[in-house]
Amino acid sequence: MRAILHADKEWGIGKNNGLMFKIPADMKFFKETTTGNVVVMGSNTLKSFPGGKPLKDRLNIVLWPDGEDRDDCLIVRSLEELFAEIGKYDPERVFVVGGRMMYKTLLPYCTEVLLTKVDAVGGADAYFENLDENENFYLFSESEPEVTNGYTIRFCVYKNKNPLKY
């Protein structure tokens, strides 16, 4: 399983249950990487999508303990149920896409974090763990900076030295 997200200079990842930045290159990368795969999220992330609808062309698995069953995504009620479900898929095809609590809970199980670093401060109210200070993760690769929609970004891959099994 891998996590995919963007973060600002302070490791901020969201504001008011939404993204802080509109970054076309990051959105393109996210879509190309996750389409045809499995995306895992919490209920607030699902609710933040337009119309509260899941992402198209992906299996959307939502951890939502008291949520109603839906026809357009798979609702799981517990971490155990989530792990049983994602265990059916190739771990390289499973992506954690938010929000803050899902990232925090599932980060130790992720083999990689695909992080778009945004050279700006977005006024976040939700943060991701600073992987540069986490002894279990190391920066494996980092792209050259590129400017998109007025923001300088870098695509980074952090690897987990010792991911937990689920």
C-alpha positions in Angstrom: 0.0 0.0 0.0 1.2 3.5 -0.8 0.0 7.0 0.2 -0.4 9.8 -2.3 -0.8 13.5 -1.4 0.6 17.0 -1.6 1.9 19.0 1.3 3.1 22.5 1.8 6.3 23.6 3.4 4.9 23.0 6.9 3.6 19.5 5.9 0.1 21.0 5.7 -2.3 18.8 3.6 -5.7 20.4 3.8 -7.9 23.3 4.9 -11.6 23.3 5.6 -11.9 19.6 4.5 -10.4 20.5 1.1 -7.2 21.0 -0.8 -5.2 24.1 -0.2 -3.9 24.5 -3.7 -5.1 24.0 -7.3 -2.1 22.5 -8.9 -2.9 21.0 -12.4 0.4 19.0 -12.6 -0.3 17.4 -9.2 -3.9 16.6 -10.1 -2.7 15.0 -13.4 -0.1 12.9 -11.5 -2.7 11.9 -8.9 -5.3 10.9 -11.6 -2.7 9.0 -13.8 -1.3 7.2 -10.8 -4.6 6.1 -9.1 -6.9 5.5 -12.1 -7.6 1.8 -12.5 -6.5 1.1 -9.0 -7.8 1.0 -5.4 -8.1 4.2 -3.4 -8.6 4.1 0.4 -10.1 7.0 2.3 -12.0 8.2 5.3 -15.6 9.4 5.1 -14.6 13.1 5.3 -12.5 12.7 2.2 -15.4 11.1 0.3 -17.7 14.0 1.5 -15.1 16.5 0.2 -15.4 15.3 -3.4 -17.8 17.1 -5.7 -21.3 15.9 -4.8 -19.8 13.5 -2.3 -19.3 11.1 -5.2 -16.3 8.7 -5.3 -13.4 9.0 -7.7 -14.2 7.7 -11.2 -12.5 4.6 -12.7 -11.1 3.5 -9.3 -12.4 1.1 -6.6 -13.1 3.5 -3.7 -12.9 1.9 -0.3 -14.1 4.1 2.5 -13.5 3.5 6.2 -16.8 4.8 7.7 -17.8 2.9 10.9 -21.4 4.3 11.0 -21.9 5.0 7.3 -24.6 3.6 5.1 -23.8 1.1 2.4 -23.6 2.6 -1.0 -23.7 1.3 -4.6 -20.9 3.6 -5.8 -18.2 2.7 -3.3 -17.3 0.0 -0.8 -17.9 1.0 2.8 -15.9 -0.8 5.5 -16.7 -0.4 9.2 -13.4 -1.2 10.9 -9.6 -1.3 10.4 -9.8 -5.1 10.4 -12.4 -5.1 7.6 -10.3 -2.5 5.7 -7.2 -4.7 5.9 -9.2 -7.8 4.9 -10.5 -6.0 1.8 -7.3 -4.3 0.6 -5.5 -7.6 1.2 -7.3 -8.9 -1.9 -5.4 -6.6 -4.2 -1.8 -6.1 -5.2 -0.3 -3.7 -2.6 1.3 -1.6 -5.4 -2.3 -0.8 -6.6 -3.6 0.4 -3.3 -3.4 4.1 -2.5 -4.3 5.9 0.7 -5.8 9.3 -0.5 -6.8 10.9 2.8 -7.7 12.4 5.1 -5.5 13.2 8.0 -6.6 10.4 10.2 -6.4 7.8 7.5 -2.9 8.9 6.6 -1.9 8.8 10.3 -3.4 5.4 10.9 -2.1 3.7 7.7 1.3 5.4 7.3 3.2 2.7 9.2 1.7 0.1 6.7 2.7 2.1 3.6 5.7 1.0 1.6 6.0 4.3 -0.1 4.6 7.9 0.1 4.2 9.7 -3.2 4.4 13.3 -2.1 4.1 16.4 -4.1 6.0 19.1 -2.1 4.6 22.6 -2.6 7.0 25.4 -2.0 4.3 27.6 -0.3 2.4 27.8 2.9 -1.3 27.1 2.5 -2.8 27.9 5.9 -3.6 24.3 6.7 -5.7 23.0 9.5 -4.7 19.4 8.8 -1.1 18.1 8.7 0.9 15.1 7.6 3.8 13.7 9.5 7.1 15.3 8.6 8.8 12.3 6.9 12.2 14.0 7.0 12.0 13.6 10.8 10.6 10.0 10.8 13.4 7.4 11.2 11.4 4.8 9.3 11.2 6.8 6.1 13.9 8.2 3.8 13.7 10.3 0.7 14.2 7.9 -2.2 13.8 10.3 -5.1 12.9 13.9 -5.8 12.1 15.5 -9.2 13.6 18.8 -10.4 11.4 21.7 -9.4 8.6 22.8 -11.8 6.3 25.7 -11.7 2.6 25.1 -12.2 -0.3 27.5 -11.6 2.2 29.8 -9.8 3.5 27.2 -7.4 6.9 25.5 -7.4 6.5 21.8 -6.8 8.7 18.7 -6.6 7.5 15.1 -6.9 9.0 13.1 -4.2 9.0 9.4 -3.2 9.7 8.4 0.4 10.3 4.8 1.2 9.4 3.0 4.4 12.4 1.0 5.7 10.1 -1.4 7.8 6.4 -1.3 6.8 4.0 -3.1 9.0 2.1 -6.1 7.6 -1.7 -5.9 7.5 
